[in-house]
Amino acid sequence: MSVGSKLKTPLAGMILLALIFSPAAAQTPPEKFLGHQVGADRKLADYNQIKAYFEMLDRESPKLQLFTIGESTLKKPMIMAVITSEENMARLDYYRQIVRRLRDPRVLPIEEAKKLAKEGKVFVLITCSLHATEIAASQMSMEFAYKLVTGDTPFDSEKVLREVVVLLIPTHNPDGNQMVVDWYRKYVGTKYEGGPMPWLYHHYAGHDNNRDWFMFNLSETRAVTKVLYHDWLPQIHIDEHQMGSTGARLFVPPFMDPPVPNVQPLLWRGVNLCGAAMSYDLQKNGFKGVVHGRSYTGWWIGACDDTSWLHNVVGLLSEMASVRVATPVYVEPNEIPQTYYEKRMEFVDPWPGGWWRLRDLVDYELTLSLSLVKTAYLHKEDFLFNFYQMYKNSIETVDKNQPFAFVIPAAQHDSLTALRMIDILMLGGVEVHQAKADFVAGGKIYSAGSFVVKMAQPYKPYAWALLERQKYPDLRQYPGGPPIPPYDNAGWTLPLQMGVACDQVNEPFAARLELLDRPPLPEPKAPPASADYFVLDCRANAAFGATFALLGEKAEVYRSREKVKGLGFEAAVGSFLVKNTPSVQKILPRILDKYRLTAYGLTEAEAAATPKSPLANPRIALYQSWRGNMDEGWTRYVFDDLGVPYQTIHNDAFKGSKDKKVDLKSRFDVIVFADESPDIIKTGKPSPNSEFARYFTANFPPEYEGGIEKDGVEALKAFVEAGGILVTLNGASELAMKDLEAPARNALERVERTRFFCPTSLLQIEVDPTVPIGYGMPAKAAAMFSDSLAISTRIPPAEWDRKVVASYAESDVLLSGWLLGEDMIARKAAVVDATFKKGHIIMIGFVSQHRAQSHGTYKFLLNALLYPPPEAK
């Protein structure tokens, strides 16, 4: 029948239209959509364009379907493209069920697993540009998707996509992508082209959004984690990044030593297989400068790609050499370090130098991404069956030094934070049980309500790594020589960070347990309406959030100077006493429900018998430099999470006029400086001798230059003199010591690495909980030491005083990680409350709110915000 005759019937017309406008004929290449080649010099697609392009491919191709997996911190939709054959697309849910069954060998016999591995499809997750300035992968993702759906690949894509399901997240920092592109476009053609932004490219975390993959603070982390370990369960995952400009052109696995011991050997073999295949395909296509086995370790640091290892997912990392966002760079051969200029077995084809462009990054990343899809296809059954085998090993094999379980006792110093830890474990896929009756384990009696994390479970490596105490290997450049630093964390033990009691039990035990599907949050309890006052126990971090909410509603609030005792309860020194007025009774249920707190009632007589100090709603300022300080971002996160009211201030807040000096005390009661170099705070630039000086070579627009300057230091001193509270965290404490002349010094300043070395590890501190900054803390705690201080105090001059609130233990200082030179830090102060005239300088010599992970030491910072007034002490 002729085409003309087909047009005589409606059905024939529909068929012809379908042929004319078929998806295969309508797929639009990204260069046509964008108006420029992907990766062209000085050209970038922003997140709105990337999202629009994928929406168009979704309409045009039956091989691509777009999903919204969550929402970013600043409320942008997060998208994921699923790319596979038309036949697979129609049965996606079926193939997802296959991998879900393969994940739990307790209900799947091995012979059936082999059949499912043959029938199923391998899922490969590719995540791009988590760090927004590392923008190449987000640009590449459009061309990669287009090539897969059109068959413009070095392999038979029809055949490959029948066995592989590609999950592609174009960027899991959409807010940052938009910020970076907007900033870049604004300054193209000026001397600021390709320079850094003066603020974080993730609203809270900046670069640290890649250290949140076990804590799940960020909405972006939670969205991708659901893809990884709950909803889609890929067997292979690659996270595509960028690095410096003058070394190798590209890093792909294998990783360098040391490996985190909890990861299964079969997992490392899968990582090495995929990495070797990528290197091979890059080499055969003429791409130089590909390295493996350097810089990036197999030690877990809480990052996106390496958290996959602990979930039995083949987790891969690629790191491309960078340009200046989208501006080409020229690298002179003599600027390339010798180790990246000479051939080595892990670096067989060095790059000779020359021009390096964004399009080069796109070409390398296209090749390695397509290579990974091909490798997944070639070993499809192996990857699926090994996925099953590793979970089977997790459950059935008892590894060297493996405990039977970890027990989290029901009785906790801060039970709400303990429940938050349970929630964090479960978000990562860990199975948690709760005891329905008392039991004995490891010779200790545990009460009903205690939590048990058995090691015989699918995500054993992850649960084990989070709950155990780490011992980083003592790696040296040569015997007795300087230590070789880890890439980041040496230790991270979650219970220590969060101040939660958790016991490792090595021998099997019996208990009546119930598997939880969610953490058992307590019911909030209001005091009797007849109570004249009520008490919020300051051992709970949540009590501070509730107190700020009450102060914001003009409630009458006090802090106790002794323990508070009532009918059936005892609250810690420093707990909050609140007048139970009718207006408070109206708002209290909402506040208690939000924080899941119990408020204990007191009579007028009981409250009168308790020594206490009145609190006012503090006016809090948080300093933000123009250098994108991640610790400042995390401090904002903690404040927002707990409902702490604050105002962000910049350098101009410290500058007066010729006729009038700035009066900070008239505006603020508390000023907080997050961990930052005093030189950056004062001048906007690090010391020329600092190891960080090379990162600050770029120009900033003039409105973002400088610091608080000399006038700002004088204004801070006047602020404290007048009764203000100055809080300095970690490195910022040196501003207090050197510029404000607090009676203390950093005992570790200029100490050689061979004498003292402690890379991001957990150390034991001893705390005085009877003084205001120690209120609510236990007598012993774990401090996250990260380029931190050991404070030596001295007998102060007139008008000064000091109180050591916390100090490092006399012995057995290391709790988790790596510490060399314990004698250099033992008994040194960790937290000091220095008084000057009417005010206080609170020097917290470590990162007490480290990455919003170290809940166990939040109270040092929170207490500083709610310091009792001088006249009431």
N, C-alpha and C positions, 0 to 999 in steps of 0.2 A: 504494500500500500504506500502511495506517495505521501510526502509530507503535507501537500495541499489537502489531501483527503482526511488526514488526521485532524486538520484544523476544523473540519466540518462538525466534529463532536466536541463537547466540553472536555471530555476525558482526554481526547487527543491533544487539545490545546494545552491542557495542564501538563501532559507529558513533554510537549515541545518546550514549554516555558521552563520546566524542570531541567531539561537538557541545556537550554541556553544559560540558565542562571544556576547551574549546579555548583556546589561548593568547590569542586576540583577546578572549575574554570574561574572562580571568583576570589581565590586566595591572594591577598594583597601583600606584596613584599614590604618589609619595614621601611626601606628607603623611600618607597613611594608614599607611604603613609606619613613619614616624618619630614620628607622633603630634603633629606640628606642621608648619606650612608651611615649605618651604625658604626660608631667609633671614629667618625670624621673629626679632624682637628677642631677644637673649640666648639663642638656641637654636642649637646646632651638632650636626651629625652627626660622630662620630669615624670613624677609618679602619675600624674593625671594622664599624660600621653601614653605611658606604658600600660596603664590599666585600660585605656580606650583601645589600644592596639589589640590587647588580648581579648577584649570584648568583641572586637571585629572578627578575629580569628575564630572565636567561639561560634559566631553566626555563620562564618564562611565554610568551616571545615567540620565534618562529622568525627574527625580524629582528635579534636580538642574540645574539652568541656571545662568551663571556668567555675570555680567554687569560691565562695567567701568563707574563709576559715576563722575570722575573728575581726577585731578592731584594734587599731593602734592606740597608743597613749593619747594622741591628739585627735582620736575619733575618725581616722581614715579607715576605710574597709581594707582588709588584708586579703589578697587574692592568691589562689593556687590554680594553675592550669594542669589538668590531667590529659596526657597525650598517649594514645594507644590506638589500636586498630578499631574500625567500626564495630566489628563483632565483639571485641572485648568491652567496648564502651557500653554496649547493650546489656552486658552481664557483669558490670563493675562490682555490684554488691555481692554477687556469687564469688568472685575471685577474692574479694576482701574477706569473706567468710572462710575461705580456704586458709589464708595466712593467719587468721585468728585461731583456727583450729590447730595449725602447726605450732602456734606459740605455746600451747599447753599440752605437753606429752602425757600428763596424768590421765587424760581422757582420750588419748589417741594412740593406738598401737602402732608399732614401727612399720609394719607392712602397709597399713593404711596411709601412714605418713609418706611412704615412698610413692604410693599411687597419687596422692595429692600433690606431691612435688612434681610429678610428671604432668599432671593435669593443670596445675596452677600457673600463675603468671608472676614473674619477679617484679617487685615494686622498687623503683629507684627514685629517691628524693634528691632533688638538686635545689639548694637554698643559696640565694645570691645576695651579695652586698649588704650583709648584716651591718657592717660598718659603712655608713653612708658615703664617706669620702672615697671609699674603695669602690668606685662606682661602675667599673667596667662590666662586671658580671650582670648587673641590672640591665645594662644596655645590650649585652650579648644575648640575654634571655629571649629577646624578641626574634632575633635572627635564628637562634637555635630552634625555637618553636616552629618558625616558618619552614626551616629546612626539614624538620621531622614530618610535618604534615604534608609537605609537597614532594617528599622523596628526594630532595637535593642533599643526599648523604653519601659518604664513601662506602656504604653497605646497602643491601637491599632492605629499605626501610619497611616495606610491606611485610616481609618475612620477620624482621626484628620486632616490629610493633605488635605482631601476633603473639609474641611471648613476653613482651616487656610493657609495663605500665610506668610511664614517666610522670612523676609528680614534680612540678616546677613552680617554685615560689620566686617570682622575679626580684623581690626585695622583701626581707622581713624587717625593714626599718623604713616604711613609706614616709613617715614624718621627716626623717633625716634626709631621704632622697630629695624631697621637695625643697628643704632648706638649703642643701648643698647646691642644687641646680639654680635656685633663685639667687643665691649669693654669687655663684660663679658668673651667671649671666650679667649681673649688675656691674661687675668689674672687668669684664672682657675688654681688652684694649687699653687698660690702665696698668700702672705698676703693681697693682694689687691682684692682677689676674692670676688665678690658680692658687691664691693664698688661703690660709685657714680662716674659718669663721671665728669670731670672738666669743662664741657660745657653743654649748654642747650640741652635737647633731642627733642625740636622743634626749628628749626633754629632761629626763632624770639621770640617765646612765652614761651618755656619751659612748666612748669606746668600751666601757664596762658592760654594755648590753650583751657582751659575749662572756660574761662571768656569772650570769644569772640562771644557768640552766639546771640548777638543782634547787634553787630558792623560789623561782617562779614569781618574783615580785612584779615583773613587767608584763603587760597584756600581750605584747608581741611574743614573749617567751612562752606564755601559756598557750597561745594559739598554735604555734609550731609544735610544741610538745604534744598537744592533742593529736596532731597529724602523726607524729612519730610513734607514740606509745599507746594510743587509745583508739584512734579512728581508722587509720590507714596502714599502720605497721609495716613500713618499708623494710626490706632486707639490706638495702644499700643506701647510704646517705653521704653526699658530699656537700661541704660548705665552702663557697668560693670567696677568697679574700685577696688582699694586696699587701705588699710589704715595701721596704725601702727601695730606692732607685738604682743603687750602685753595686749590688751584689749579683746573685743569680737572677735570671729572668723569671724563673718559676720554680717553686717547691711543690713536689708531690710526694706522697709516701713511697717507701717506708720511712717511719719516724726514727729519731735518734733515741739513745738511752736517756733516762731509765724508763722501763715500762711500768705502769701501775700494776701491782701484782694480782689484782682481782680479775683482770681481763683474761678470757679463755684463749689458749694458744691458737685454736682454730680461727678465732676472730682475727688475730694478728696475721695469720696466713692469708685470710681473705683480703685484709687491708693491703698486704704486700703484693698479692696477685693483681688487684685493681691498679695499684700505683705503678707496678712494673709495666702493665699493659698501656697505661697512659703515657709513660715515658717512651715506650717503644713506638707508639703511634705518632707522638710528637717528633721523635727523632727521624722517623722515616719520611716525615713531611718537611724536614729541613729546619725545625725549630731548635735553636741553640740555647744554651744556658740553663738547661733543666737539671735541677739538683734534687737529691733525696738524702735522708739520713743526717741532715744538719739542722740546727737552729730549733726545730720543732720536735718536742719530746713526746714520748708515749706516756708521760705522767699526766694524770687527769688534773685539770685546772678549773673545772666547772664551765667549760665552753661548749658551744653547740655541737661541734663535730665529735669531740671526744667523750661527751656524755653518751653518745650512741654506742661507743665500745662497751660501756657498762650495762647496756640493754641488749647485748648480743646482736647489734646491728653493725654492719661493716661501715665504720665511720671514717670518712676521708676529709682531708684538708688540702686545698690548693691555695698557694700564695704567689700572686703575680707581682713583678716589679712595677712600681707605680710611675705615673707621670704626674704633672701638676693638675690634678682632676681631669681636664680634657686638653690641657696645653702640653705640647711635646717638650721633652727634655733632651738635651745633648749630653752624653756621658763621655768624657775623655777617657781613653784607655788607662791612663795612670791614676784615675779616680777609682778604679775597680780594685778592691783589696786583692792581695796576692792569692789568698785562698780561693778567690773566685776568678782568677786569671789563669791559673795553672790546671792542667788535667789531673783529676783524681778519680778513683773508681766510682765514687758517688757523684762525680761531676765530670763526665767524659768529654763534653763538648762545650767549652766556655764560650760566652758571647764576647766579641772583641771590643765592644763599645760603639758609640755613634748615636744617631737619632733614635729615640724611643717614643712611640706614639700610642694613643689610646686604641687605635685600630690594631696595633700589635697585640695588646692585651686581649682584645676581642678575638683575634685569630687563634691565639694560644688556647683561650678558654673554650672556644667552639670545638677545637680539636680534642681537648681532654674530655669535654662533656660528651661528645659523640663517641669517643673511645670507651667511656664508662658504660654507655648504653649498649655498645656492641659486646663488651665483656660480660655484661649482665645476660645478654642473649646467649652467648656461647656457653655459659656455665649455669644456665637457668635452673636446671634440676638440682645441681650442686648447691647453689645459693639457697634454694627453698628447703632442701633436705637438711643442709647445715644449720639453717635457721631453727629447724626442729631439733636437730642434734644438740645444739648449744643449750637450748632450754631444757632438754632432757638431762644433759650434763649438770646444769645448774641445780636441778631437783635431785638427781640420783647420785652424783659424784661428790664425795667429801674431799675437798681440796686440802692441800697442806695448810696447817694452822687455821683451818676453818672452824669457827664456833658453831654450836648448835643453834643458838638464837641470841638475840639481844632483847633484854627486858627493860621496859620503861615503867618504873614504879608508879602506882596511882598517886602516891603522896609526892608532891613536887613543891619546890620553893615558889614557882610561878606556874600554877597548873594550866592557866590559859595559854601561856607560851608553849608549854608541853603539848597541848592539843593542836596548836598551830604547827608544831613540828610534825605531828602525826598527819595533818592535812598535807603538808609539803611532801612527806614520803609518799602518800597515796597519789598525789598529782603526778609523781614520777613513776607510778605503776607498781609501787611496793605493796605487797599483801601484808596487812596488819591485823592481828587478832587481839581480842580483849578477853581477859579472864573473867569467867562467871562465878568463880569461887576462889578462895585462898589456895595457894600452891607453894611448893618448895622447889627452888632451882639454885644450883650452885651452892647448896648449904645455907640458903637465905630464904626467909619466908616473905612472900609477896601477897598483898591483899587483893581481893576481888576488885576489878576495875583496872588493874595493871595491864599494860600493853605488851604484846609479844610479837617480835619480828623474827620468824623462822628463816633460816638460811635456805632450806629446801623449798625454793620457789623460783618461778621463771626469771625474775629480775634479781637473782642472788648477787651478782657482781656489784650492782648498783647499791642495793641495800647494805651490803657488807662495806663497801667503800665509804658510804656516807656515815656509818655508825661507828666504824673502828677508829682507832688512833693511828695516824700515819707515822711511819719511820722512813724519812727520805734517806737514800743511800749517800754515804760520805764520798762524794766524787771530787777528786782533786786534779788540777792541771798536771801535777806530778807528785810523787809521794812526799807528803809533808808540805806541799805547796798550797797556793790559793785554791779555795773551793770553786768548782764549776757551778755557777748559779742555775737554779731551775728556771724554767720559762716564766713561771708565776708562782702560784701557791706551792709550798712544800707540804702544808697540812691544811685541813678544812673541816675536821670532824664536826658534824652538825650538832650533836648534843652539847659539845663543849662550847661552840659558838653561841648557842641559844640558851645556855644556862640550864639545861635539862639533865636530870639524873638518868643515866642509862648504863646498864650493866651487861657486860659480855659474859655469856654462859657457855662454857665449852662442852659440857657433858649433857646428853639427852635428859629430858625430864618430862613428866606427865602433868597435864593441866587441862581443866575444862575450858575450852576456848571457843570463841565465836568470831568468824571472819567478818570484818567490818566492810560496809560499802561506803561509809562516810564517817568522819570523826564525830564522836558523841559529844556535841557541844552542850554545856550545862545550861539549865534554865536560869535566867536572871532572877534575883530575889530582891524585892524592895523591902525596906524596913517597915515596921508597923506605923500606921498613920499617927499613932499616939507618941512615937519616939520624938524626943526633942531634937536629937542630932542623929546622924548616921556616920558610919566609918567606912572608908574605902582603903583596903590594905595596900600599902605602897610596894609590897613585894611583887604585885602584878603590874607589868608595863601598861596594861589596859587601864589601870586606875588613873594613870596620868592623863590619858586621853579623855576619860570621863571628867576628871577634874578641870581640864581646860574647857570642856563644854559647859560645865557648871559655872565656872568663872565668867565665861562669855555671856551667861544668862544672869549675871550679877548676884549669884548665890554667895552666901557668907561662908567662907572656907578657911580652915586652919590646918596647920601641920603640927602633929604631936611631937613633943620632945622626949617622950618616953613611950614604952609599949602601951597599947590601948587594950584594956581588958574589960570584957563584958560577959553577958550570959552566954556561955558556950563558945566563946571565941577569944583570940588574942591576936592583935594586929601589930605589925612591926613599928619600931621607932620611925617617925617621919610620915606615918599614915595620915590620911586626909579626913578631917572632921568637918561635917557640913551641917549647917542649921537647917532643920527639916521644916521649912515654912510652907504654907499652902502653895505659893508660886513655884517652889522647888518640887513639891509633890506632883505638880502638873507635868513638868518636863522630865522628871526622873525616870519613869518607865521607858521612855524612848531612849534615853542615854544608857540605861542598864541593859536594854535589849541589844543595842548596837555593840556594846563591849562585853556582853554576856557575864556581867559582874554580879556579885552579891554585896549588898549594902547592909551592914550590921547596925541595929538600932541602939541608941544610948539615951539614958535619961539625962535631964539637966544636971543632976547631982554627979552622975558619972562623968559627964563632959567637963564639969567644973573641976573635978578632981584630977583631970588630965592636963599636965603642963602643955601649952600649945602656943603657936604663933600665928597671927592672922596673915592671910595671903591676899594680895591684890592681883588682878589680871595683868600679867606682865606685857610690856610693849617690847617685842622681840624683833631684832634685826639680824639678818643673815647676809654677810658680805659675799658679793659675787664679783670676782675679777673678770677681766675681759680675755681670759686665757682658757676658757672651757674647762674648769676644774671639776673633775668627776666626783670628788668627795663632796663638793658643795652640792652637786646634783643629788647624790644619795642622801645628804642631810635634808634637802628639800623633800625627798621621798618619805623619809622617816617622819618629818613634821606633818606632811599631808596625810600619811597613813594614820597618825595618831590624832589628827585634828588640832595640831599645835598652831596657833595664830602667829604669823610672822610677816615681816616686810623685807623684801630683797633690796639691798642697797649696793650702790656702786661707788666708784672713786669720788664722784662729785659730792657725795654725802659728807665727805671729810674736809671739804674745801670751804673756807669762809670767804670774806672779802677784805679789802684793805682796811675798812673801818670796823669790821666786826668779825671776831673769831667764831668758828662754828661751835655750837653748844649741843653736843650729842645727847647729854643727859636730859635736856628738855624734850627730846623726842623719843628716847628709848630707855628701857630699864636693863635690857640684856643685849649684848652684841656678840654674835657667834662668828668665828673664823674657822672654816673647815680646813682640813689638812692641805697646806700649800706652802711653798717656799716663801720665807719672809721677804726675799728680794723681789719676787713677783708681786707680793702684796704691796711693797713700798714703791717699786719702780715699774712694774709690768714686765720685767725681764729677770731671768735667773742670773745668779752670779756667773761671771765669765769662766770661772773654774769649774762650774757645775757640769756634771755629765749630761744634763738636760739642755745645756746651752745650745747645742746644735739643732735642737728641735724648734728653736725660736728665732730662726734666721729670717723668716718671712716678714715683710712689711705689713702693718695693719693700718687701716685708715686712721687719721689723726685723732678722731673722736674716741677710738678704742685703744689708744696708747697710754702709757703711764700707769701709776698706782696711786696709793693714798698719799705718798710723798711725806716729807718731813712734817708738814702741817697736820697731816692725818695722824701721825704718831703722837704729836703733841695733843691733838684733840682726844685721842684715846686715853692718854694719861690723865687729862682733865676729866674725862668721863668717869674713870675709876675713882679719882680723888673725890668726885661729887657723889659717890655712892652707887655707881653703875657696876654691873656684873659683866666682865669680859671673859668669854670662853674661847680658848684656843685648843684646837684639836691637832694632835700629832705634830707635824713639822711646823705648823703655825705657832706652836708654843715657843719656838726660838725667837719669835718677834717679841713675846713677853719678856723673855730672859735677857735678850741683847739690847732691845730698843726701849723697853719700858723698865728695864733694870730690876726685874723680879729676882728675889734672892735664890737663884737656882741656875744650874748649867746642865748641858747635855753631856753626860760622862762618856758618850760614845762618839763625840765629834772628833773627826780625823783619826779614828782608830783603824788600823789596817785590817783588811779582810782576813788575814792569817791569824789575827788575834781574836776577832769577834765577827761572827757571821750568822745572821738569822733571817732567811728569806721567808716572808709571809707564813708565819707559823703561830701556833697557839701556845702561850706561855702562862704559867701559874702565877696569879697575883693574890696577895693577902689584903683584905679590905677592912676598914673600920666602919661598920654600919651604924655607929652611934653619932656620926657627924653628918651635917646636912648633905654633902656631896655623896656620901656613902649610904644614905637612907635607902632601905629596901634591898640592899645587896646582901648576898651571903658572905660569910667570913673568908671564903676562898672562891675564886672565879678564874675563868680563862680569858686572857686578853689576846686579841689578834694583833700580833707584832708585824708591821709591814713598813720597813724603813722607818722605824719608830725610835723613841728616845728612852734613855735611862737617865732619870733626873736626879742630880745631886743637889740637895738643898744646903743652905748655910745659915748660920746665925745672922738674922737680918739686921739692917741698920734701923734707926728710929723711923717711925711712921710705917714700917713694914712688919708683917708677921707671916708665918706660913704654917700649914698643917698638912702632913702627909696623909692622904686619904687611902691610898693603895700603894703597895710596893711589890716588887717581884720577890718570889719566894727565896728563902735562904739556900735551899737545895732542891733538886728535882724540878728545875724551872720549866724544862720542856715538857709539854703535854702532848703535842702532835706536830710533826714537821721535822725541822732540822735546826739545831742550835750548836754553834761552836763558840767556846769562850764563855761558859756559864758564869765563871767568876767575875766577868766584866759587868754583869747585869744583876747578879744576886743581891738582894736587899736594897737595891736602888729604887727610888720612888717612881711610880707609874702615873699617879694622879696627885696633884698638889693644889691645895686651896690657899692662895696667897692673898693677904689683905693689905691694902694700901689706903691709908686714911679711911674714908667712909666706904670704900668699895672693895671688890674682890676680883682677882684674876684666877680663873680656874684653868689650870694647865693639865689637859688630859694627854699624856705622852704617847698614846697609841690611838688607833682608829676605833673608837668605842662603838661606832655605828657602821662598821666596815661593810660597804656594799649592801647595806640594809640586811645583813646576814647575822651579825653578832648581837642578837637580841639580849644575850646575857649580860652585856655591859652598856646597854642603852641608858640605864638609870644614872650613870655619871653625868651624861649630857642633860637628861630630863630634870634631874635634881638641880642642876645649875640654872635652869630656866625658872624653877619654882623655889628659889633660895629664900628662906625666911628673912624678913627685913631686919636690919641691924638692931633696932631698938627692942626687938622681940626675942632676941636670942637668950 
